Amino acid sequence: MGLFDFIRQLFGSPPDRSGQAADPDPVPEPAPHEPPQKRRPVRLQPLRYPKRRPRTEYNIEEVPAPPYELARYGAMTGHYFDMTQDTDAEQLSRHELPQFATPLELAQWLEIPLGKLAWLTHRYNHSDGPEDVKESHYTYHWLPKRNGFRLIEAPRPFIKMAQQQIQQEILSRIPMHHSAHGFVSGHSPVTNARPHAGKRVVLKFDLENFYANVKFSRVVSIFRSLGYCREAALWLARLTTSAIPANLPFPDGTLRPLLPYLPRHLPQGAPTSPALANLSAYSLDVRLSGLARSFGADYTRYADDLTFSGSEAFLRSLKVFIPLVQQVIRSERFQVNLSKRRVIRNNQRQTVTGVVVNEHTNVSRKEFDRLKAILTNCIRQGPETQNREQHPDFANHLRGKIAHVQQLNPNRGQRLLHLYEQIRW
């Protein structure tokens, strides 16, 4: 079977009388003196999800008096909105999630006063966000990267406590897609790299502004899909997203680095953001894993790093496969960083999330030599001279790096451990 016959079967083209798949866009044979016509690029069919069980729909009820504290007020109608009537208790019970509907019930679950909940979500601000940096519940740090800047938004203690509770008692109970390895219990960069070991070719994509591209409406939809009513989902989304203040300084004096962060989005630095980002990419993982499987390839994702790998046949199909992957990513409302796309054959060094995978998972020689030099200098000059990044527990930091090497290459790991045991702490 030829490659294009396989593609025709993949997209469901009806077979012709000879039993072969018919070309959905037949191209007539060119005349002897006419140039051949170019084949149209393969386009994906729209994804149609199977119908779920019917769910009772409730209209938002408008009432003249507040139905509960901090209910939304409609200035156009002069009425209040009751958005607590569409809780899916069965869905919440299925995952053993806490049940609450009103802002007061959410505040009681968080064990904070209702006024403090309103303060954490900037409920009374005209902009629905902080007016300036001092009023924000986050600290901001611009981190330079190869083609610009990344904004690190670290939550302050009060909102961080609420986010940790949401992470531990809600988000950690929701299963992620099996292809997701980043920030998932029982998974690591090693488990992400293992399926790609010993392959003819490794194909890597990077999602641009992964956290910032997950906007407020998408986070609301995630909590709604878990079974929470509109009111509860809105409050949970406000607790787990960030709106930057108007006077946040630009890193290079231009507005361009701020553009991805202007709408309310997932903050990179919040404990809830990795899980919410993984849940927002669930449909992406479903579609890309199915696409890879149909081409005989493997697929994994570690946060914003997408990796595919396969045999010689997969390598020959990349001209068709790569545009299809980019179509899926765009249709799922993510952006591809084209400058980081890589096609790595097995005659080159193939690395996946820092792990060498040419023949089997292994640590790179450069990483091993760097860690060996640090341990040797710790023995000779003392560990305080090598803690250049000011890790609060430098001993455990080094021990973790050694454990990573041991997992990939036990012999090299044992040599590093022997050096570590000679350090005088």
Protein Blocks (a to p, Z undefined) as FASTA:
>chain_A
ZZklmmmmmnopacdfkopacdfbacddddfkbccddddddddddddddddddddddddd
ddfbdfbghiacdfknopacdfklmccfklmmmnopacdfbfmlmmmmnopafklmmmmn
ommbmklpafbfklpcbdcdddddfklcdddddddfklmmmmmmmmmmmmmmpccdfkbm
ghpghiafklmmmmmgoiabdcddddehkllmmcfklmmmmmmmnopafklmmmmmmmmg
ccddfklccfkopaklmmmmmpgcddehiaklmmmmmmmmmmmmmmmmmmmmmnopacdd
ehjaccddddfklmmmmmmmmmmmmmmmmmnopacdfklgccddfkbccdeehiacklmc
cddfklmmmmmmmmmmmmmnopklmmmnopablmlmmmmmmmmmmmmmmmlmmmmmmmmm
mpcZZ
